[in-house]
Amino acid sequence: MTDSVTPEAPAASTPPPSRTHWSLRVLLWTFVMGLGAVYGVLGYQFFATLFSDSAHGRSGLMTVAFLAMLPLCIGALAVLLIQRQRRVGFWQAIGMSSVPLLLFLFLAGTLLREGFICILMALPLVLVLGFMGAAIGWMASALSKGSSTRMMSVVVLVPFAFGAVEQELPLQDQVQTVTRSIDIQAPAEVVWRHINMPTGIQPGELKDGVAYRIGVPYPIEGRTLEPRVGGMRHLVWQRGVAFDEEITVWEPQRQVAWKYVFGPGSFPQGSLDDHIVIGGRYFNLEDTSYTLTPQTGGTRLTVNVSFRVSTHFNWYAGAWARFLVSDTAETILGFYKHRAEAG
């Protein structure tokens, strides 16, 4: 008698996720990304309202708690929320955290009317710290074993607790000086004249300046009103900006220096981002000097610009300020070279 062998049925394969399943997952992740951005917007409003003091020129947005801790927590919160729904890989979590961070910056500019200069300067810091927060959130979720809800509660509150402490800390002043030079094929008396009476300035003459490209008003004219030590110069920029400079050194065709005099109306509302107004609590131009050195075939023009940065993150704000001041100094030297050589 022959035994009959019943063939084994093939193992059932796992059906691919349905289109509805993927749609729900995408919808859920979109909600999570939006929730992270909303948390950032609410944090913006909180710091701008409760941690700002207009009477003393203080802004809650110019703090480590807002610029560093909030992005860190947006990244961590987004990943913790994602991990609750579905475990994702480390690099996938890092990449996904960029969505709420960028959406937060977009909403800050469009909905909250934050200035483009501030957003551009904050962008590298926000992304780097947001990615760090995402990495911390991913590792914490992997080790938490079900306690992610408690961690999210802590993450949400960290920036605000840190901000309350930071408000009691004094700002640190950092003064830097930038020096730049250029060779001009024109005699010193011609260069001197253009330094002291640059009128009818056109935006195209300063088009290479990064600061002007990202929103700083273009100069229109400058006039030396009293050619002596203690005398005044008057500057006019676009958007109603106007201020004075008090001459501190006056050596005709050799050297001129001045310190800046900013008044309450020097920078009308909206002419510059409120947090980086020149002469304000966080940034100021201190003084500028020009030295003319005759040489074969023309003149070497050297400019020294001193500026102050006062924040709790001078290492970052100071680097941006130095870059923009240096670039502007080079742009203005190029302006004087072009005008002097054109006669």
Secondary structure, 3 states (H helix, E strand, C coil): CCCCCCCCCCCCCCCCCCHHHHHHHHHHHHHHHHHHHHHHHHHHHHHHHHCCEHHHCECCCCCHHHHHHHHHHHHHHHHHHHHHHCCCCHHHHHHHHHHHHHHHHHHHHHCCCCCHHHHHHHHHHHHHHHHHHHHHHHHHHHHHCCCHHHHHHHHHHHHHHHHHHHCCCCCEEEEEEEEEEEEECCCHHHHHHHHHCCCCCCHHHHCCCHHHHCCCCCEEEEEECCCCCCCEEEEEEHHHCEEEEEEEEEECCCEEEEEEECCCCCCCCCCCCHHHCCCCCCEEEEEEEEEEEEECCEEEEEEEEEEEEEECCHHHHHHHHHHHHHHHHHHHHHHHHHHHHCC
